[in-house]
């Protein structure tokens, strides 16, 4: 089957349109990924929380290392709250939108 010149143009335009549409659809997920960017807050709080648990495990509840780790966790939570008006609850594995954390929440056994 041989295509006529006019049919080739229509087929070419259809292929170009399809390619452009596919390209546009490929990038529709990018804005939503940026909307979920937390500025590293979740990672920062999780890391500070882990360091607190490690300090308590290795040095005790009332050690200077645990005190320092509590301070770092507080700073990480404050940073996220000031930047995003939310903070990551590592123990609950969820975002919190109330500034209701307890700086002594890890003091209990």
C-alpha positions as CSV (number, residue, x, y, z in Angstrom):
1,X,0.0,0.0,0.0
2,X,1.5,3.3,-1.1
3,X,0.6,6.5,0.7
4,X,-0.1,9.6,-1.2
5,X,1.7,12.9,-0.4
6,X,-1.3,14.3,1.5
7,X,-1.7,11.2,3.5
8,X,2.0,11.3,4.5
9,X,1.5,14.8,5.8
10,X,-1.5,13.8,7.9
11,X,0.2,10.8,9.2
12,X,3.3,12.8,10.1
13,X,1.3,15.5,11.9
14,X,-0.6,12.8,13.8
15,X,2.7,11.2,14.9
16,X,4.1,14.6,15.9
17,X,0.9,15.4,17.9
18,X,1.0,12.0,19.6
19,X,4.7,12.5,20.5
20,X,4.1,16.0,21.9
21,X,1.1,14.8,23.9
22,X,3.1,11.8,25.3
23,X,5.9,14.3,26.3
24,X,3.5,16.6,28.1
25,X,1.9,13.7,30.0
26,X,5.4,12.4,31.0
27,X,6.0,15.6,32.9
28,X,2.7,16.0,34.7
29,X,4.0,14.1,37.7
30,X,6.8,16.6,38.3
31,X,4.9,19.4,40.1
32,X,3.3,16.9,42.5
33,X,6.7,15.6,43.4
34,X,7.8,19.1,44.2
35,X,4.7,19.8,46.2
36,X,5.7,16.9,48.5
37,X,9.2,18.2,49.0
38,X,9.7,18.8,52.7
39,X,13.0,20.5,52.6
40,X,14.7,17.5,54.2
41,X,12.6,17.9,57.4
42,X,11.6,14.3,57.6
43,X,15.1,13.1,57.2
44,X,16.5,15.7,59.6
45,X,14.0,14.8,62.4
46,X,14.4,11.1,61.8
47,X,18.2,11.4,62.1
48,X,18.0,13.5,65.3
49,X,15.5,11.0,66.8
50,X,17.8,8.1,66.0
51,X,20.8,9.9,67.5
52,X,18.8,10.5,70.7
53,X,17.9,6.8,70.9
54,X,21.6,5.9,70.4
55,X,22.8,8.4,73.0
56,X,20.3,7.1,75.6
57,X,21.2,3.5,74.8
58,X,25.0,4.1,75.0
59,X,25.3,6.8,77.7
60,X,22.0,6.8,79.7
61,X,18.9,9.0,80.1
62,X,20.6,11.8,82.0
63,X,23.9,11.9,80.1
64,X,25.3,15.0,78.4
65,X,25.1,13.1,75.1
66,X,21.4,12.5,75.6
67,X,20.8,16.1,76.6
68,X,22.6,17.3,73.5
69,X,20.6,14.9,71.3
70,X,17.3,16.1,72.8
71,X,18.4,19.6,72.0
72,X,19.2,18.6,68.4
73,X,15.8,16.9,68.0
74,X,14.1,20.1,69.4
75,X,16.1,22.2,66.9
76,X,15.1,19.9,64.0
77,X,11.4,20.1,65.0
78,X,11.6,23.9,65.4
79,X,13.3,24.3,62.0
80,X,10.6,22.2,60.2
81,X,7.8,24.0,62.1
82,X,9.2,27.4,61.2
83,X,9.8,26.5,57.5
84,X,6.7,24.3,56.8
85,X,4.3,24.6,59.8
86,X,4.5,20.9,60.2
87,X,6.8,18.4,61.8
88,X,7.6,14.7,61.3
89,X,6.6,12.5,64.2
90,X,9.1,9.7,63.8
91,X,7.5,7.5,66.4
92,X,4.0,7.9,64.9
93,X,5.4,7.9,61.3
94,X,3.3,10.8,60.3
95,X,3.3,14.5,59.7
96,X,1.9,16.6,62.5
97,X,0.4,20.1,61.8
98,X,0.0,21.2,65.4
99,X,3.0,22.4,67.3
100,X,2.3,19.9,70.0
101,X,5.5,18.0,70.4
102,X,6.8,17.3,73.9
103,X,10.5,17.9,74.3
104,X,10.6,15.2,77.0
105,X,8.7,12.6,74.9
106,X,11.8,10.4,74.9
107,X,12.4,10.7,78.6
108,X,9.9,8.0,79.4
109,X,10.8,4.4,79.1
